[in-house]
Amino acid sequence: MPETFNATLTVRHAAGLHARPAAQFVKLAGRFPCKITVRKLNSDKPPANAKSPLSVLTLGVNQGDAIELVTEGEQAEEALAALVALIESNFGEPAAAH
């Protein structure tokens, strides 16, 4: 049985998982052979395929929302680490001032 990894984190980017951040997220997820899902916590929506731009956008993840990432299969641990790093780096942009 393939090993599964998961992480829960908060999206801090002003655009949430929309537009450019969503495109970066999907592009990075697509580099890995494992299954990757993303789920918006506190939402009734089912987990989305992290490699599908439309699926990620329809989650409606906004700034401050908590998400859960789940990776399973080949390179699952590396995929999770890369996606967490992308989100925690605010998608390579300076953090917005509050």
Backbone as JSON, one array per atom type, in Angstrom:
{
  "sequence": "MPETFNATLTVRHAAGLHARPAAQFVKLAGRFPCKITVRKLNSDKPPANAKSPLSVLTLGVNQGDAIELVTEGEQAEEALAALVALIESNFGEPAAAH",
  "N": [[0.85, -1.19, 0.0], [0.6, 2.2, -0.89], [2.47, 4.84, 0.63], [1.1, 7.51, 2.53], [1.02, 11.02, 2.87], [0.35, 14.0, 4.71], [-0.61, 17.45, 5.21], [-1.66, 20.3, 7.0], [-2.4, 23.62, 6.43], [-2.4, 27.25, 6.36], [-3.5, 29.45, 3.87], [-1.92, 32.31, 2.95], [-1.66, 34.14, 0.93], [-2.77, 37.05, -0.77], [-4.49, 36.64, -2.93], [-5.42, 34.15, -2.44], [-6.03, 30.77, -3.41], [-6.15, 31.37, -6.25], [-6.0, 32.56, -9.62], [-2.72, 33.54, -10.4], [-1.29, 32.31, -8.14], [-2.72, 29.85, -7.96], [-2.14, 28.75, -10.46], [0.64, 28.38, -10.24], [0.67, 26.53, -8.14], [-0.71, 24.29, -9.24], [0.97, 23.73, -11.41], [3.35, 23.01, -10.1], [2.43, 20.78, -8.62], [1.91, 19.06, -10.73], [4.39, 18.15, -11.48], [5.03, 15.92, -10.1], [4.72, 12.34, -9.77], [2.87, 11.22, -8.04], [-0.42, 10.85, -6.46], [-2.23, 13.73, -5.69], [-4.16, 15.62, -3.54], [-6.18, 18.42, -2.63], [-7.89, 20.05, -0.05], [-10.32, 22.26, 1.07], [-10.62, 23.28, 4.29], [-13.34, 23.39, 6.65], [-15.39, 23.41, 4.79], [-17.93, 22.11, 2.64], [-17.2, 21.01, 0.29], [-15.8, 18.39, -1.71], [-12.45, 16.88, -1.62], [-10.07, 18.2, -3.97], [-8.47, 17.45, -7.11], [-5.17, 18.22, -7.14], [-3.73, 18.68, -9.41], [-5.35, 19.67, -11.32], [-6.33, 22.59, -12.76], [-8.96, 23.74, -12.87], [-10.35, 22.28, -10.9], [-8.95, 23.04, -8.58], [-9.45, 25.81, -8.55], [-12.25, 25.82, -8.2], [-12.54, 25.17, -5.55], [-12.49, 27.5, -4.14], [-10.63, 28.79, -2.41], [-9.63, 31.23, -0.25], [-7.69, 34.08, 0.96], [-6.36, 33.41, 4.15], [-7.79, 31.08, 4.53], [-7.86, 27.69, 5.7], [-6.24, 24.8, 4.49], [-6.03, 21.33, 3.51], [-3.51, 19.24, 2.45], [-2.98, 16.26, 0.7], [-0.87, 13.66, -0.14], [-0.06, 10.81, -2.09], [1.66, 7.88, -2.91], [4.28, 7.41, -5.39], [7.05, 9.48, -4.79], [5.65, 10.99, -2.93], [6.25, 12.19, -0.44], [8.19, 14.09, -1.14], [6.69, 15.68, -2.89], [4.73, 16.75, -1.18], [6.36, 18.25, 0.57], [7.4, 20.15, -1.24], [5.08, 21.52, -2.1], [4.11, 22.54, 0.32], [6.25, 24.24, 0.96], [6.01, 26.08, -1.14], [3.52, 27.3, -0.58], [4.0, 28.28, 2.02], [5.98, 30.11, 1.42], [4.55, 32.17, 0.5], [3.95, 31.99, -2.19], [6.23, 32.92, -3.41], [6.15, 35.66, -3.16], [6.38, 38.86, -1.46], [5.09, 39.02, 1.85], [1.85, 40.32, 2.45], [1.2, 43.46, 3.93], [-0.48, 43.97, 6.99]],
  "CA": [[0.0, 0.0, 0.0], [1.45, 3.39, -0.96], [2.51, 5.68, 1.81], [0.35, 8.75, 2.41], [1.51, 12.13, 3.69], [-0.58, 15.13, 4.65], [-0.27, 18.67, 5.93], [-2.71, 21.31, 7.09], [-1.79, 24.94, 6.52], [-3.24, 28.4, 6.03], [-3.08, 30.2, 2.68], [-1.8, 33.71, 3.34], [-1.6, 35.0, -0.25], [-3.95, 37.91, -0.91], [-5.4, 36.08, -3.94], [-5.8, 32.79, -2.07], [-5.61, 29.83, -4.47], [-6.79, 31.84, -7.46], [-5.12, 33.21, -10.59], [-1.32, 33.13, -10.49], [-0.93, 31.29, -7.14], [-3.32, 28.56, -8.33], [-1.38, 28.24, -11.6], [1.91, 27.9, -9.69], [0.37, 25.35, -7.32], [-1.06, 23.19, -10.15], [2.17, 23.42, -12.18], [4.26, 22.29, -9.21], [1.83, 19.47, -8.33], [2.01, 18.26, -11.94], [5.76, 17.65, -11.65], [5.19, 14.71, -9.31], [3.89, 11.25, -10.26], [1.92, 10.74, -7.02], [-1.76, 11.43, -6.38], [-2.21, 14.87, -4.79], [-5.45, 16.28, -3.39], [-6.23, 19.59, -1.74], [-9.24, 20.21, 0.47], [-10.54, 23.46, 1.88], [-11.23, 22.91, 5.56], [-14.56, 24.15, 6.95], [-16.16, 23.49, 3.55], [-18.59, 20.85, 2.29], [-16.7, 20.55, -1.01], [-14.87, 17.25, -1.61], [-11.07, 17.21, -2.01], [-9.87, 18.41, -5.42], [-7.22, 17.02, -7.72], [-4.27, 19.38, -7.13], [-3.13, 18.84, -10.74], [-6.39, 20.2, -12.2], [-6.58, 24.01, -12.47], [-10.38, 24.01, -12.61], [-10.7, 21.7, -9.6], [-8.36, 23.88, -7.53], [-10.18, 27.08, -8.52], [-13.62, 25.66, -7.7], [-12.53, 25.06, -4.09], [-12.76, 28.82, -3.6], [-9.73, 29.06, -1.28], [-9.29, 32.65, -0.13], [-6.66, 34.41, 1.95], [-6.74, 33.06, 5.51], [-8.44, 29.77, 4.6], [-7.03, 26.52, 5.99], [-6.37, 23.71, 3.53], [-5.32, 20.1, 3.8], [-2.9, 18.61, 1.3], [-2.72, 14.83, 0.88], [-0.11, 13.07, -1.25], [-0.01, 9.36, -1.97], [2.33, 7.18, -4.0], [5.67, 7.7, -5.7], [7.52, 10.84, -4.49], [4.61, 11.69, -2.17], [6.84, 13.03, 0.59], [8.82, 15.22, -1.81], [5.63, 16.54, -3.42], [4.14, 17.48, -0.07], [7.34, 19.24, 1.03], [7.5, 21.21, -2.24], [3.85, 22.32, -2.09], [4.09, 23.28, 1.59], [7.23, 25.32, 0.83], [5.44, 27.09, -2.04], [2.47, 28.03, 0.14], [4.61, 29.01, 3.14], [6.78, 31.23, 0.88], [3.57, 33.11, -0.06], [4.06, 31.85, -3.64], [7.37, 33.7, -3.86], [5.89, 37.1, -3.08], [6.46, 39.37, -0.09], [3.82, 38.94, 2.59], [1.1, 41.59, 2.44], [1.14, 44.12, 5.24], [-1.85, 43.96, 7.56]],
  "C": [[0.89, 1.25, 0.0], [1.35, 4.22, 0.31], [1.79, 7.0, 1.52], [0.94, 9.8, 3.35], [0.47, 13.24, 3.63], [-0.09, 16.28, 5.5], [-1.48, 19.59, 5.91], [-2.02, 22.66, 7.25], [-2.77, 26.02, 6.07], [-2.65, 29.13, 4.84], [-3.09, 31.68, 3.05], [-1.77, 34.68, 2.16], [-2.89, 35.78, -0.41], [-4.96, 37.36, -1.9], [-5.9, 34.69, -3.55], [-5.25, 31.81, -3.1], [-6.38, 30.17, -5.73], [-5.71, 32.41, -8.37], [-3.71, 32.66, -10.55], [-0.93, 32.12, -9.41], [-1.5, 29.9, -7.47], [-2.55, 27.93, -9.48], [-0.03, 27.68, -11.14], [1.72, 26.58, -8.94], [0.13, 24.13, -8.22], [0.18, 22.76, -10.95], [3.15, 22.6, -11.34], [3.72, 20.89, -8.9], [2.01, 18.52, -9.52], [3.39, 17.67, -12.19], [5.98, 16.32, -10.94], [4.25, 13.61, -9.79], [2.8, 10.79, -9.29], [0.55, 11.42, -7.16], [-1.7, 12.56, -5.35], [-3.61, 15.48, -4.75], [-5.3, 17.45, -2.44], [-7.68, 19.76, -1.33], [-9.29, 21.48, 1.3], [-11.24, 23.01, 3.15], [-12.42, 23.82, 5.83], [-15.39, 24.39, 5.69], [-16.78, 22.12, 3.29], [-18.04, 20.27, 0.99], [-15.74, 19.39, -0.81], [-13.45, 17.68, -1.98], [-10.95, 17.31, -3.53], [-8.54, 17.84, -5.85], [-6.31, 18.24, -7.83], [-3.6, 19.62, -8.48], [-4.12, 19.41, -11.75], [-6.68, 21.67, -11.86], [-8.03, 24.31, -12.11], [-10.8, 23.49, -11.24], [-10.19, 22.57, -8.46], [-9.13, 25.19, -7.41], [-11.57, 26.94, -7.92], [-13.68, 25.44, -6.19], [-12.84, 26.41, -3.44], [-11.91, 29.15, -2.38], [-9.32, 30.52, -1.32], [-8.2, 32.85, 0.9], [-7.19, 34.09, 3.35], [-7.44, 31.72, 5.65], [-7.42, 28.67, 4.92], [-7.31, 25.45, 4.95], [-5.63, 22.48, 4.04], [-4.8, 19.54, 2.48], [-2.65, 17.15, 1.64], [-2.0, 14.32, -0.36], [0.01, 11.58, -1.01], [0.69, 8.76, -3.17], [3.77, 7.62, -4.18], [5.98, 9.19, -5.51], [6.51, 11.66, -3.7], [5.2, 12.64, -1.14], [7.49, 14.27, -0.01], [7.77, 16.2, -2.34], [5.01, 17.38, -2.31], [5.09, 18.58, 0.41], [7.42, 20.43, 0.07], [6.27, 22.12, -2.21], [3.74, 23.14, -0.8], [5.06, 24.47, 1.51], [6.69, 26.44, -0.05], [4.42, 27.95, -1.3], [3.07, 28.87, 1.27], [5.47, 30.17, 2.68], [5.87, 32.32, 0.3], [3.68, 33.16, -1.58], [5.15, 32.75, -4.2], [7.19, 35.2, -3.81], [6.05, 37.58, -1.64], [5.09, 39.28, 0.58], [3.15, 40.32, 2.6], [1.08, 42.17, 3.85], [-0.3, 44.16, 5.73], [-2.23, 45.33, 8.05]]
}
